[in-house]
Amino acid sequence: MPDIPSKLAEAIVRTIAWCDVLEISPTVTEVWCWLMQWQGKPPSLVEVATAIAQDPWLAERIERHGAYVTLKG
């Protein structure tokens, strides 16, 4: 269980949390398009999709429902 998330993982959680406030369940592509508070060269869609699928820190905080990604709980 990693205690310190990557910059990308933090941005993904912030983006999904923002969508949750708006009652939107985003797809991985939408998370990538709407990535919150990213500075510098943006990550690729593959990088975002890989993080969502494989990052242990994210696995503790988000879940997949078919094509959609939401916060746990």
KAMOJO-V596730 format. One record per pair of residues at least 24 apart in sequence whose C-alpha atoms are under 7 Angstrom apart, sorted by sequence separation. I is the first residue (numbers start at 1). GAP is how many residues later the second one is. D is the distance in whole Angstrom. If there is no record, write none. Layout:
BEGIN
i->I gap->GAP d->D
i->I gap->GAP d->D
END
This chain:
BEGIN
i->11 gap->24 d->6
i->11 gap->25 d->6
i->11 gap->26 d->6
i->11 gap->27 d->7
i->27 gap->40 d->6
i->28 gap->40 d->7
i->27 gap->41 d->4
i->28 gap->41 d->7
i->9 gap->42 d->7
i->26 gap->42 d->5
i->27 gap->42 d->6
i->25 gap->43 d->6
i->26 gap->43 d->6
i->25 gap->44 d->6
i->25 gap->45 d->6
i->9 gap->49 d->6
i->5 gap->52 d->6
i->2 gap->54 d->7
i->16 gap->54 d->6
i->17 gap->54 d->7
i->1 gap->55 d->7
i->2 gap->55 d->6
i->16 gap->55 d->7
i->1 gap->56 d->7
END
